């Protein structure tokens, strides 16, 4: 009770001091076998949670209580109790889970099994595998539509975005994109899927209704070799105005006008920028930089990089709790 | 059926085949296996369409060559080197093919030592084959490429590194997946130039391939402003060195061999693997060793994990229970190139695939961080070259700063202006 009061008053104090960013950022460190916890206010690492081997994909439950981490070399998804800041349970995932998507109700997990060309469907409360779907070679990027009816997965060597109907658990369509698609995201209205192609050096915007690529976006950066522009993580803003694309070894995040598909600017971040995550208000975007072992903090309204924070070894994925 | 495939795997590529001429040409058992696998899985996406999948047949042609045991006890010579890479490529292609209604079939032919490769090729051509993966040395490759039956065929070279095959001896129906020697030595020279290690002491073996490698080294040295301060030739000696006390002789001989003008790097051209492994730690001066031994330029290496390379390594080891070699990688990449062309064009005939592969829109992903494509002027695959030490990857060429107006990859090997190849198609 006393503790509750204390933390409540601490929360009020914090809220007063920093109304803008009282959030917490969770970063998986692929080679550090840990999750770094970064305080959004002080932008300091407050805790490093040890996890299993080769943690990559990371995501929060809709209620913000659980953090799911793909521990690829342990062939499982670990569940971290966010309040306790420790791993409390393990979910089956199939072999070598890399990325995943969570149903809007938080009960079903769709996991890409990179080595087995499968997507494994997991019942979260029961910790049970519900089924698998055969997809292309090296499935990686995953996303789920806002209505939870469609899951997309990118297969890197097959160069396709597969659309899976979550009701039938069958493939509803396959869209060929450029070489090595790495990540995908639905727009907030559910009408488009944006998929990045690392080796093809492009982003394909796919119309969900027709399964057709309606736009292919490419990048040119003065002074950067073309082969270093390798798009990976992608996020679109809720208002449908902006898209952000991590460009890997180009060390930049491209800012795209999501209406005209034109690149507005490039923001210089850390080395080999990999994945991206907005905070709840979309006032900030956090990037993981795998070679410089840090995250960059982007002020979204200003389109400026305001800080970099050193985390663990080879930061891979990022999730933000309000 | 799986038993038969297993059996092939164990007997293939060894002299055991000499006693089993019935084993070749061997229409792949794999064909049936893959067809079965295809029928069971992978067809969900197209379940609503009842059409037969279009088939691409690829003929893998190799010949058994007895090789001397490697110098290092750690090395083994896999009997199915190259072939396993091609099989993995077929698996990958068929996974993609299950979504595009395309099927890929590998037909495997292992010609026993001393027998006629051209005859085997004719037989395959007569059976309708047009797409070939040739895991053959220079002479055999030229012999098949020049056959009247090879007109209109597309032959992927995954073994012969000869610079001449990309120059005066180039052929319009051959695409080279394996890097040629000049590409490898240019990759090495760029890195050593970046290190400012510009004085080389060159030791070359006396076999023909050693001499060719040494020539490539000298060409690269000239190209990148490197000085060869001394050049020695060595036949590798004749002592049985692995026997007890063999090391005593080696540690006395190697300093003598490497004593002369001072240098930054000891560069070795010993493709025959007769003495190169004995240079590190035993040379007259405390200098690093690079070339065919020491730090080696290569298209693939078991230390490579960047750009998703781990995934290919894992996939291969799952299939082959051994690490992927450079020739396996070339075999995989040849088959993947065919698959990529079939996926992009949605065609399966050799002429369409060949046309697309040689065209400007082709690019295949090979776990090297960028698209790989074939040079129009000599049919060589342009690709980054790894520089690998025994236990770690040291670097990847082209190095930063070696610029090119079209592709930095064309700073490795023969660029268009210097090409001696005149393709008549």
Interface residues (C-beta under 8 A of the other chain):
Chain A: X96 X114 X115 X117 X133 X134 X136 X137 X138 X155 X156 X157 X158 X159 X160 X162 X170 X171 X173 X174 X176 X179 X180 X199 X200 X201 X225 X227 X230 X249
Chain B: X41 X42 X44 X45 X92 X95 X96 X98 X99 X100 X308 X311 X314 X315 X318 X336 X343 X344 X363 X364 X365 X369 X370 X371 X408
